[in-house]
Amino acid sequence: MEQRKKFIRSFGRRVAKPLSQAKKDTLEKYLPLLGVPAKLPSDLTTLFSADVKRVCLDIGFGGGENLAEKLTLHPDMGFIGSEVFYNGVFSFLTHWEEKGKPENVRLYIEDVRDLVERMPENSLDQIDLFYPDPWHKARHRKRRMIAMETLDLFSKALKTDGLIRVVSDIPDYIDNAVENFTAHKDFKIEYHAGKPFEDWVTTRYEQKAYREGRTPQYMLIKKAS
């Protein structure tokens, strides 16, 4: 049997500090209910208890405030939230409970590329990638999420005219993203500016970036037909 190539690790630590027992209990309570099953359905909308028409993969949702808000802003869209940082997963669950536990969400807490590789072709409507780890050092740039190998996976999973939304406050990261999206035959940059998307929900990280003098850039990329 041919063994699948292992992806280069695209994330660092998984906890900031040891989780309290209460946080562990919350994760153990909800992750089995919200986790993505090992066998994915051919129609990803059936993953959700809610009646959804579209599916978005939210990669690296951080503290989860943006994802939790999107659940109520877009009840007709199912969100697969991916985050490897356990503190962030717990934070999202807190926001999710405050929102009344919307049923249009699933969670994945391992390397998201393994999940995307397993997704049916043309099954995703949207991918959100907000403030990804920039991997500043030159020798670590191969770990960045927007690499050509990963864009191949995104292209396979996205429907024609499917969207990728990228936000970063790191100029070098944006420059590299523009270079890779421009070079990839399946993608076209539709929007790139310092003005947020219409339905944008700010995050704690973004507020910190502004305080520290960094200006976010917002990109909208479409999968070409």
N, C-alpha and C positions, 0 to 999 in steps of 0.2 A: 504494500500500500504506500502511495506517495505521501510523504509528510509535508504538511503545509509550512511554508517559510514563516518564522517567527518575526513579528514586527519589532523594530527597535523601540525600547521603552520611551513613551512620550510624556511621562509624568514623573514627579519626584516622590516625596513622602506621602503617606496616606492618612496620617494623623498629625495635628499640631501638638497635642498633648494627650495623655491617656484619657479615654472616655470614662465618664462617671457611669456607675451602674445603671442609673436612670436613663442615660442616653443609650447605653447598650440595650436596655430593655425595649426602648422605643424602636430602635433599628430591628431588633429581633421580632418585634410585633408586626411591623409594617412591610419590611422588605420581602418576606415570603408572599404577601398579598399583592404587592406592586411590582415585583420583579418580572423581568422579561423571561418567558419560558425558553427552554433550550431549543425546542422545535418551534420555529416561527410559522405562522399561517401564511398562505399565499396572498391574502388580503390583510394588510396590517391594521386596517380600521377595526377588525374583529378582535384585536387585542384588548380593546377598551369596553368597559361596562356601559359607558355613555355612547349615545348615537353620534358618531363623528363621521365627517365626510373626507377629511384630509388628515395627513400625518406629518408631524415635524419631529426631527431628531435634534434635541438641544444638547450640544456637546460641551461638557465642562460648565455646569450651571452654577458653580461657586456657592454663594450663600443661599441661593434658591429663591430670592425675593422676585427676581425677574421672571423665572419660570412659574412661580405660584401666581403671579399677577396675570400672566398670559393664559393660564387655565380658565380664568373667569372672563378675560377679554375676548377669548376665542373658544367658546364652548363647543363649536362645531369642528374643532381641530383636536386630534389626539396628539399628545406630546410624549415622546420617549426621552426622558431626562437621563443624561449620562454624566456621572461624576465619580471619581475614584477616591476623593477626599472625604473620609467618613464624617468629619465635623461639618462639612458642607451638606452632606446628605441629611444629617440630623437637623441642620438649620432649615433646609427645605421642608422637611416633615412638619416642623413647627409652623411655618407659614401655611402649609397645606391644611393643617388642622384648623388654623384661624380662618381659612377661606371656606370651611365647611366640608373639607375632604372631597373636592371635585373628582369625578370618576374618569376624566379624560387624560390620565397620566399613567405612565409606567416608568420604572427606574432600572438602570443598568449601571453596575458599580465596578466593572472591569474595563479593560482596554476597549474603547468604543470601536476600534477598527476591526476587532474580532466579530463584533455584532454586525457592522455594516457589511462585512464579507459574507455573512450568512443571510443577509436580507434578499428577498426575491428581487429580480430585476424590475426596474420601473415601479417601485413600490412606495417611494417617499415623495412627498410634495415639497418639503422644505428642510433645510439644515441650518441651524443657528449656531454660530461659533463666536461667542462674545468674550473678549479679553483672554485669549488662550495664552498658555505659558510661552513667553517669547524666546526662551532658551538663548540668552544673550551671547554667550561665548561662541566663537566661530566653530569650534570643534563639536558643539552641541546642536548646531542648526539642523542637522539631519533628523533631530528628534521633533522638529516642529510639525504641527498637525497639517499645515498646508504644504505638503510635499507632493511631488508628482505621483508617487505611488498611491497616496491617500486620495488624491483627486480622481484617479482611475476608479477607486472603490466608490467614491461619491457619485461619479458619473453612471456607474452601473446601477446603483440603488435609486437614483433620482428619476422621476418621470421627465419626459420631454417638457421643456419650459419650467421645470422645477427650479426652485430658488435656493441659493446659499447666501446667508447674511453673515457678514464678518464685521466685528468691531474690535479695534485695538488702539491703544494710546502710544504704541511703540513705532516710531517712523520706519525703522529698519524692517520690522515685521511686516508692515503694510507694503513697503517697497518690494519685499520678497514675495508677498502674496500676489501683488499686481503682476510681477514677473511670471509667476507660475500659472496664474489663471490665464494670462495673455498667451502663454506658450502652449497651453492645453487646448487641443482641437475641439473639445466638447463644451467649452465654457466661454461666455461673453460677459464682460463687466458692464452692467447697466447703470450703475450709480456708484459714485465715489466722491464723498464730500465730508465736511465737518459738521453738517446738519444731521441730526438723528432721523431715523425712520418715523413715519407718522404715528405708529402705535408704540413708540419706544418707551420702555420702563427703565429708569435709571437704576444703577446698582451701587452698593457701598464702595466697590472698587472704583467705579467711575467717579464718584464724588471725591474720593481720595486723589485720583489722577488730576482732577481740576484744581484741588487745593495745592497740589505739588507742581502746578504749572504745565501739566501735560495735556495736550489737546487730542481727544479721540477722533478717529476717522471711521466713517461708516461706509461699508461696501455692500452692494447688491449684485449678485452674479446669477446669470441664468444659464441653465443647461440648453444648449442649442439643439434645434430639431435636426 
